[in-house]
Amino acid sequence: MDLKTEQSKYRVFIDESYAAEKEEGKTREQWRYYELRGLRGTLYPYSETHLAMFVKGKVLIKKSPFGFKDATILQSGDEEIVLKVKNSELHNVAQFLKCRVKRIGNPELGRRLSKWQFKRSG
């Protein structure tokens, strides 16, 4: 799943390992390096039909209001867990992980904020 084209609400980051990739891999498989980062973990593409979510803290999954009953455990550590979920769960998972939302500015907001900016003297 291409996180950059399939959704427009959340900020999309590129994994650090993308810089070490060869040029032919950068153009062909670029969607695999997109990820959504949040306070509770990271969401990234696992395949064209599934997403993988890395969660910091296993207790959070048990207390989640979303359930994630169809999730498959890929890796389980002492303090973190990696789950595989379907693409249709994108917004629920991103909301659970508290992924960063895109900042959308408008001219009115810019005018209101400009009142509080420091002005240069001289």
C-alpha positions as a printed NumPy array, in Angstrom:
array([[  0.   ,   0.   ,   0.   ],
       [  1.339,   3.384,  -0.958],
       [  0.856,   5.528,   2.137],
       [  1.553,   8.717,   0.214],
       [ -1.233,   8.33 ,  -2.349],
       [ -3.815,   6.277,  -0.425],
       [ -4.315,   8.786,   2.401],
       [ -3.935,  12.524,   2.846],
       [ -4.482,  13.121,   6.571],
       [ -1.18 ,  11.991,   8.094],
       [  2.416,  13.104,   7.542],
       [  4.437,  10.56 ,   5.577],
       [  8.101,  10.001,   6.391],
       [ 10.76 ,   8.   ,   4.535],
       [ 12.696,   5.316,   6.384],
       [ 16.367,   6.102,   7.046],
       [ 17.531,   3.01 ,   5.141],
       [ 16.177,   4.515,   1.897],
       [ 19.396,   6.522,   1.455],
       [ 21.465,   3.315,   1.294],
       [ 19.281,   1.732,  -1.393],
       [ 20.568,   1.371,  -4.976],
       [ 19.123,   3.693,  -7.618],
       [ 16.986,   1.044,  -9.35 ],
       [ 15.436,   0.06 ,  -6.013],
       [ 14.653,   3.677,  -5.151],
       [ 12.419,   4.186,  -8.158],
       [ 10.764,   0.768,  -8.319],
       [ 10.033,   0.027,  -4.667],
       [  9.853,   3.488,  -3.11 ],
       [  6.412,   2.903,  -1.532],
       [  7.942,   0.27 ,   0.755],
       [  9.994,   2.941,   2.55 ],
       [  7.081,   5.225,   3.472],
       [  6.004,   5.223,   7.115],
       [  3.707,   7.064,   9.501],
       [  5.331,   7.917,  12.829],
       [  3.39 ,   8.432,  15.998],
       [  3.779,   8.772,  19.747],
       [  3.016,   5.1  ,  20.361],
       [  4.8  ,   3.563,  17.397],
       [  5.246,   3.4  ,  13.64 ],
       [  3.034,   2.226,  10.791],
       [  4.601,   1.023,   7.547],
       [  3.601,  -1.075,   4.507],
       [  4.067,  -4.822,   4.874],
       [  2.713,  -5.817,   1.468],
       [  0.212,  -4.477,  -1.047],
       [ -2.694,  -5.735,   1.074],
       [ -1.377,  -5.389,   4.637],
       [  0.303,  -2.898,   6.945],
       [  2.701,  -3.535,   9.806],
       [  2.448,  -1.6  ,  13.038],
       [  5.31 ,  -1.342,  15.505],
       [  3.954,  -0.569,  18.978],
       [  6.069,   0.586,  21.906],
       [  4.495,  -1.182,  24.874],
       [  2.43 ,  -4.37 ,  24.731],
       [ -0.011,  -3.133,  27.364],
       [ -1.336,  -0.536,  24.944],
       [ -2.644,  -3.202,  22.57 ],
       [ -4.686,  -4.874,  25.31 ],
       [ -6.244,  -1.557,  26.342],
       [ -6.961,  -0.439,  22.769],
       [-10.599,   0.462,  22.03 ],
       [-10.118,  -0.621,  18.4  ],
       [ -9.61 ,  -4.293,  19.212],
       [ -7.322,  -5.344,  16.331],
       [ -8.79 ,  -8.863,  16.459],
       [ -7.722,  -9.662,  12.887],
       [ -4.125,  -8.651,  13.557],
       [ -1.328, -11.192,  13.22 ],
       [  1.69 , -11.04 ,  15.521],
       [  4.885, -10.838,  13.478],
       [  7.342, -10.212,  16.299],
       [  6.902,  -9.941,  20.044],
       [  9.539,  -8.556,  22.382],
       [  9.611,  -7.617,  26.046],
       [  8.526,  -4.02 ,  25.546],
       [  7.378,  -3.849,  21.937],
       [  5.301,  -5.794,  19.443],
       [  4.914,  -5.806,  15.645],
       [  1.48 ,  -6.639,  14.238],
       [  0.22 ,  -7.177,  10.682],
       [ -3.175,  -5.581,   9.93 ],
       [ -5.287,  -5.115,   6.81 ],
       [ -5.142,  -1.925,   4.752],
       [ -8.743,  -1.143,   5.667],
       [ -7.62 ,  -0.581,   9.28 ],
       [ -5.308,   2.294,   8.293],
       [ -7.218,   5.1  ,  10.016],
       [ -7.938,   3.094,  13.179],
       [ -4.291,   2.077,  13.522],
       [ -3.024,   5.599,  12.787],
       [ -5.415,   7.015,  15.363],
       [ -4.319,   4.422,  17.937],
       [ -0.623,   5.116,  17.302],
       [ -1.297,   8.872,  17.458],
       [  0.401,   9.449,  14.113],
       [  1.398,  12.972,  13.185],
       [ -1.237,  14.862,  11.235],
       [ -0.346,  17.118,   8.311],
       [ -0.335,  20.807,   9.067],
       [ -2.725,  22.614,   6.805],
       [ -2.388,  26.365,   6.935],
       [ -4.651,  29.03 ,   5.572],
       [ -4.204,  32.796,   5.041],
       [ -6.411,  33.72 ,   7.996],
       [ -4.345,  31.606,  10.367],
       [ -1.164,  33.189,   8.995],
       [ -2.505,  36.7  ,   9.676],
       [ -3.474,  35.793,  13.249],
       [ -0.095,  34.2  ,  13.967],
       [  1.873,  37.079,  12.443],
       [  0.731,  39.331,  15.304],
       [  2.748,  37.211,  17.725],
       [  5.971,  37.017,  15.727],
       [  8.968,  39.085,  16.763],
       [  9.68 ,  42.05 ,  14.595],
       [ 13.246,  42.963,  13.705],
       [ 14.366,  46.377,  14.775],
       [ 16.95 ,  48.278,  12.763]])
